[in-house]
Amino acid sequence: MKNKEFIRINDLADYLGISKVTIWRWRKSGQLPKPTAISPKIVGWKRETIEAWIEESASAMPY
C-alpha cells in the first residue's frame, strides 16, 4: 500500500483484491471500519485504521 494518510476506495479494493461493491457491503454490515470524509464528496479510510483492521481480521481467522 502506498504510504498515504488516506486510502481511497479504488486503492482499497485493489489492495484487498475485492470489488468496490463488496467494500460498501462490508461497510454497511459493519465488517469494515467507517470511512472518513476527506472533502464534501470524497471519503477514504485512514491507512493506520485499515492496517489495524487487517491485522485484527487475520488474528480472528480460525486455522
C-alpha positions in Angstrom: 0.0 0.0 0.0 1.2 3.5 -0.7 2.4 5.5 2.3 -0.5 8.0 2.3 -2.6 9.1 5.2 -5.9 8.1 3.5 -6.8 5.2 1.2 -9.5 5.9 -1.4 -11.9 3.2 -2.4 -10.3 2.2 -5.6 -6.9 1.7 -3.9 -8.5 -0.2 -1.1 -10.4 -2.5 -3.5 -7.1 -3.2 -5.4 -5.2 -3.8 -2.2 -7.8 -6.2 -0.7 -8.5 -7.9 -4.1 -12.2 -7.3 -3.9 -14.8 -5.1 -5.7 -15.9 -1.6 -4.6 -19.4 -3.1 -4.1 -18.0 -5.6 -1.6 -16.3 -2.8 0.2 -19.6 -0.9 0.6 -21.4 -4.1 1.6 -18.8 -4.8 4.3 -19.0 -1.2 5.4 -22.8 -1.3 5.6 -22.8 -4.6 7.6 -20.1 -3.3 10.0 -17.4 -5.6 8.8 -15.2 -2.7 7.6 -14.4 0.4 9.6 -16.2 3.6 8.7 -14.6 5.9 6.1 -13.6 9.4 6.9 -14.8 12.4 4.9 -11.8 13.9 3.0 -14.0 16.6 1.3 -17.7 17.0 0.9 -17.9 14.4 -1.9 -14.8 12.2 -1.2 -14.3 9.6 1.5 -11.3 7.5 2.4 -10.0 5.2 5.1 -7.1 6.2 7.4 -4.2 4.0 6.5 -3.5 3.0 10.1 -7.2 2.1 10.6 -7.1 -0.3 7.7 -3.8 -1.8 8.7 -5.2 -2.4 12.2 -8.4 -3.9 10.8 -6.4 -6.3 8.6 -4.3 -7.3 11.5 -7.3 -7.8 13.7 -9.2 -9.8 11.0 -6.2 -12.0 10.3 -5.8 -12.9 14.0 -9.6 -13.7 14.2 -9.3 -16.2 11.4 -9.6 -19.9 12.5 -6.6 -22.0 11.4 
